[in-house]
Amino acid sequence: MDMLNHENLQRIYHHACSTYPEECCGFIFADGTVHHGINIQSELHHRQPDIHTRTGANGYTFSVADTLAMNRSFRSSNPVAVIYHSHPDVGAYFSHEDASKALFMGEPAYPVAYLVVDIRKGHAKAAKLFQWNGRCFACVQEIHTNEKDSTAQIRN
């Protein structure tokens, strides 16, 4: 099954647009089901700004319920395969912060790919899929939206 099919991309783009100007976050299970997560980064920042210096505008943290669901999935027949989040007004790239959250002791914390969505002024423009190549997270797929009909054009 193609987890990044047109319908799933539209679900993810809609999620990203609905949370703009903050980042969205979620994941896609191996069976293709999209789970819209809840970004609690601004709440964490509000409670402890000295510890959580980023807000939801430039960071994401899954809710406890989302984190538990994701971790449980890895012990099931339908594990999370892709974690996604948006980058409002800065482009789709795998940031230093993204890598820091995705790694534990220099190795991937989860056996997943990462989709980063480029949201500009509340509209989805593109997305990039990143996978661990043994040294770093590298872009393995670029997806550009067609603004006229909201379809995605995938480039490997």
CORFEN-V216004 format. One record per backbone hydrogen bond with DSSP energy under -0.5 kcal/mol. CO is the residue of the C=O (numbers start at 0). NH is the residue of the N-H. E is the energy in kcal/mol with one decimal. If there is no record, write none. Layout:
co:nh:e
CO:NH:E
CO:NH:E
//
This chain:
co:nh:e
0:2:-1.0
1:4:-1.0
4:8:-2.6
5:9:-2.3
6:10:-2.1
7:11:-2.5
8:12:-3.1
9:13:-2.6
10:14:-2.2
11:15:-2.7
12:16:-2.7
13:17:-2.3
14:18:-1.2
15:19:-0.9
18:21:-2.5
23:85:-1.4
24:36:-1.9
25:83:-2.8
26:34:-3.4
27:80:-3.1
27:81:-1.7
28:31:-2.3
32:28:-2.7
33:35:-0.6
34:26:-2.1
34:36:-0.7
36:38:-0.5
37:39:-0.7
37:62:-1.0
39:43:-2.4
40:44:-2.6
41:45:-2.6
42:46:-2.0
43:47:-2.7
47:50:-0.9
47:51:-3.2
50:52:-0.9
54:57:-1.4
55:22:-3.7
60:39:-2.8
62:66:-2.5
63:67:-2.7
64:68:-2.3
65:69:-2.5
66:70:-2.6
67:71:-2.6
68:72:-1.7
69:73:-1.0
70:73:-0.5
71:74:-1.8
72:75:-1.8
78:29:-2.3
80:112:-2.4
81:27:-2.8
82:114:-2.7
83:25:-2.2
84:116:-2.4
85:87:-0.5
86:89:-0.8
86:90:-0.7
86:118:-1.6
90:92:-0.9
92:94:-1.0
94:98:-2.5
95:99:-2.5
96:100:-2.1
97:101:-1.7
98:102:-1.2
101:108:-3.1
101:109:-0.5
103:106:-1.5
106:103:-3.4
109:111:-1.8
112:82:-2.5
113:115:-0.5
113:129:-3.3
114:84:-2.0
114:116:-0.5
115:127:-2.2
116:86:-3.1
116:118:-0.7
117:119:-0.5
117:124:-3.0
117:125:-1.1
118:88:-4.2
118:120:-0.5
119:122:-1.8
122:119:-2.9
124:144:-2.0
125:117:-2.9
126:142:-3.2
127:115:-2.7
128:139:-3.1
128:140:-1.2
129:113:-2.6
130:137:-2.9
135:132:-2.6
135:137:-0.7
137:130:-2.4
140:128:-2.7
141:154:-3.4
142:126:-2.4
143:152:-3.2
144:146:-0.8
145:148:-0.7
145:149:-2.1
145:150:-0.7
150:145:-3.0
151:153:-0.6
152:143:-2.7
154:141:-3.1
//
